[in-house]
């Protein structure tokens, strides 16, 4: 997947997480919330490092960030109250 597509997918995951967290059906437990915050913080750190460090491997950084965002999004999904 090209870099631009990875960045667009990261943006989509970010938007999805915001929408789900702000929804009334989101009810995380402390462990899940800690996990999501850690993943998102590491993602921001990695993207900042990629922007600031010319020696950084963009492809690997984006690949790792995309994985972290997907895990965070899945964790948020698991903490939604199921409605009948």
N, C-alpha and C positions, 0 to 999 in steps of 0.2 A: 504494500500500500504506500503510495507517495506521501511525502511529508505533509503536504497541504491537506490531504484527506485525513491523516492522523490528527492533525490539529483541529480540523472541523469536527471530527468524532469526539475529541476531548471536550470541545465546546458544547456539543450536544449532550454529553454525559453531565457536564456541569449544569446546564440549563435544566436537565431532567431531575437532577438531585435537588436543585433549588425548588422546583415546582412540587416535588414530593414532600420535602421537608416542611414547606409552608402549608401543606394541605392538612386539614384537621385529622385525617386518618393516620398520621405519622405518630407513632408512640414507641420511641426507642428505649431499650434497656441501657444501663450505664456502660456496659462492656461494648455494645454495638456502636454507641455514640462515640466512645473513645476511639474505636477502630476506624470509624469513618473520618473523624477529625485528623487522626494520624495519617491516613492515606491521602487526604486532601492537602494537608500541610506538606507532606513529602512531594506531592505533585507540584505544588507551587514552588518549593525549593528547587526541584529538578528543572522546571521551566525557567526559573530565574538563573540558575547555573548555566543552562544552555544559552540564554540570552547574553550573559556576561562573559562567558568563557569561550573563546574562539576554538580552543583545542577540544572542546566537548564533542562527542559523537552524537550528532543530532538524531540520527536514525534510531540508535539504541535508547537514547533518552526519551524520545517520543514513544517508542515501543513500550518502555517501562511505565511511563506516565499513563499511557492509554490503558494498560493492564490495571494500574492502581485505580484509575477512574471507574473502570468497569466493575471492579471488586467493590468499591465504595457505593456505586449505584445499586448493585445487587444486595448489599447489606441494608441499604435504605429500603429497598423493596421488601426485604424480609421483616422489616419492622413496621409495616403498615397493618392497621387493624383490618381484618377481613370482614367485609360486609356481606350478609346473605343475599 
